[in-house]
Amino acid sequence: MEFLDLDTGAKAFLAFLLALMLAGAAYALLTYTLTIPNTGNVITVGVEAYWDSNATVPVEQIDWGNCTPGANYTRIIYILNSGNAPCNLTFQTENWNPINASNYINISWNYTGQILQPNQIIPVELELSVSDQISGIEQFSFDLKITALEVSP
């Protein structure tokens, strides 16, 4: 058997490759991977509205019917904290049609800021007031947005 006659540079390169392979093998022999499972709960807030206290009939739209200038109208809805954190509520209106209807029509509620615990449901009375100064508006619509805000423990 005959060996190749290698110059010094080639011998150095082969020595380097051999050292690299041995180091890789040693590294592979000296490593260990630990897997640590993780679990947790994500804090959520949510709100749902229902027509009944058993939370079986969701509120999809509130129809105020025929409204007379100078009159007030009420609807009772039930608000459910559907999240897993205590919260309180705010509301706002938007998307009024016609835009100037909000100058003559007001909506309020009797919610007093109490904290709702997860899965708690409370009745809320909405009151729509129509100004006796309203004119030129025969139909109206708007969106009522109820927002749940997490309350820090």
C-alpha positions in Angstrom: 0.0 0.0 0.0 1.4 3.3 -0.9 0.6 6.7 0.7 0.3 9.9 -1.1 3.2 12.2 -0.7 1.6 15.4 0.5 3.2 18.8 0.9 3.2 20.6 4.2 0.1 22.8 3.4 -2.0 19.8 2.4 -0.9 17.9 5.6 -1.9 21.0 7.7 -5.3 21.2 6.0 -6.0 17.5 6.5 -4.9 17.9 10.2 -7.3 20.8 10.5 -10.2 18.8 9.0 -9.5 15.8 11.3 -9.4 18.1 14.3 -12.6 19.8 13.2 -14.3 16.4 12.8 -13.1 15.2 16.2 -14.3 18.4 17.8 -17.7 18.0 16.3 -17.9 14.4 17.5 -16.8 15.5 21.0 -19.4 18.3 20.9 -22.1 15.9 19.9 -21.1 13.6 22.7 -21.2 16.4 25.3 -24.5 18.0 24.5 -27.9 17.5 26.1 -31.2 19.2 25.3 -33.7 19.8 28.1 -37.3 20.4 27.1 -39.4 22.3 29.6 -43.2 22.3 29.0 -45.0 25.6 29.6 -48.6 26.3 30.6 -50.5 29.4 31.6 -53.6 31.4 31.4 -54.1 34.4 29.2 -56.2 37.1 30.9 -59.2 38.0 28.7 -62.0 40.5 28.9 -65.2 40.2 27.0 -68.8 41.3 27.1 -71.9 39.9 25.6 -75.5 41.3 25.6 -78.7 39.2 26.0 -82.4 39.9 26.2 -82.8 37.5 29.1 -81.1 36.9 32.4 -80.3 33.3 31.5 -78.1 34.5 28.6 -79.9 32.5 26.0 -81.2 35.1 23.6 -78.4 37.4 22.3 -79.0 41.0 21.5 -78.3 41.4 17.8 -80.1 44.7 17.3 -82.2 47.1 19.4 -85.3 48.4 17.6 -86.6 51.6 19.3 -89.7 51.5 17.1 -91.7 54.7 16.4 -90.3 57.6 18.6 -92.2 60.7 19.5 -90.4 64.1 20.0 -90.0 64.9 23.7 -90.4 61.2 24.8 -88.1 58.7 26.5 -87.9 55.0 25.8 -86.3 52.2 27.7 -85.0 48.7 26.9 -83.5 46.3 29.4 -80.6 44.2 28.3 -78.4 41.8 30.3 -74.6 42.2 30.1 -72.4 39.2 30.6 -68.7 39.3 31.5 -67.6 36.5 29.1 -63.9 36.9 29.9 -61.9 35.4 32.7 -60.9 38.7 34.5 -63.0 41.2 36.5 -64.0 44.2 34.4 -66.1 47.3 34.3 -67.9 48.7 31.3 -68.0 51.8 29.2 -70.2 52.7 26.2 -70.2 55.0 23.3 -72.2 55.6 20.2 -71.0 56.0 16.6 -72.1 55.8 13.0 -75.1 58.0 13.5 -77.4 58.2 10.4 -78.2 60.9 9.7 -75.1 62.4 11.2 -77.0 65.2 13.0 -79.4 62.7 14.8 -77.0 62.7 17.7 -77.9 66.4 18.3 -81.5 65.4 19.1 -81.3 61.8 20.3 -79.5 60.8 23.4 -78.9 57.4 24.9 -77.9 56.7 28.5 -77.8 53.7 30.8 -78.2 53.0 34.5 -74.9 51.1 34.9 -73.0 52.6 37.9 -69.5 51.3 37.3 -69.7 48.2 39.4 -67.1 45.5 38.8 -68.4 42.4 36.9 -66.7 39.2 37.8 -66.2 36.5 35.2 -69.5 34.9 34.1 -71.5 37.5 36.0 -74.5 38.9 34.3 -76.3 42.1 35.2 -79.4 43.9 34.0 -78.8 47.3 32.4 -81.5 49.7 31.5 -80.9 51.7 28.3 -82.9 55.0 27.9 -83.3 56.7 24.6 -84.4 60.4 24.8 -85.7 62.2 21.8 -85.6 66.0 21.9 -88.8 67.9 21.4 -86.7 70.2 19.1 -86.0 67.4 16.6 -87.0 68.2 13.0 -86.2 66.9 9.6 -85.3 63.4 10.9 -87.7 60.6 10.1 -85.5 57.6 10.6 -82.3 57.1 12.6 -79.7 54.5 13.3 -76.5 54.3 15.3 -74.1 51.7 16.8 -73.9 51.3 20.5 -70.5 50.0 21.5 -70.1 48.5 25.0 -66.5 47.9 26.1 -65.2 45.7 28.9 -62.1 47.1 30.7 -60.0 44.8 32.9 -59.9 45.8 36.5 -56.6 45.1 38.2 -57.0 42.8 41.3 
